[in-house]
């Protein structure tokens, strides 16, 4: 009898738990967007227009009274190329190109600030408060983005277009170049998407470059990073939208500590 009384005592909690689990299963079946977000590591949630407007308003409020470091982002303005304050931002690939880009900056009178968010994606940057904060802190005239490596094999890559467009909007009137991922395997469309949104004069497609790599087979090594950076600079001079001084370096720059925003 005591055993039966114990079963009756625990019956109600078990029934409540069963109902809750059933409800969760139904919700998951009816919410494909939630399933996609979960399978993609949680950074694919849709950025609704109202949310983007709120983010842009917060960026503008935080930047009130701060003029861009360079007033003009017009393609090839009259006169000599301007000296730039460069924000080099993105994922771990920033570490690969930063040393050689620092050499170019030293040679040509630019200032460069590397900012790394390890494992990050276009979606993560588009929604993050960190982007607004780093833009306000550095106040760059030129932004060079190195992103896309974490999205080589993402499914339904076209769903990222609004995020990418939002990221570009948040950079605003500043000059913008994007170094595409140095593919170590075929991608599912991230390079085509980046080219579509940015245009051929702001997007450097790195996918076909032959680069020596580190043991992980993913990140270019020091020599590969120099080859990658030099290819980007040659493209910038031949096809880039903006006239930026990039004479060949004659000295090596001292290492520049990167701002580390975190790890995904």
Beta strands, then each sheet from edge to edge (+ up, - down):
strand 1: 85-90
strand 2: 111-118
strand 3: 142-146
strand 4: 175-179
strand 5: 203-204
strand 6: 259-263
sheet 1: 5+ 4+ 3+ 1+ 2+ 6+
end
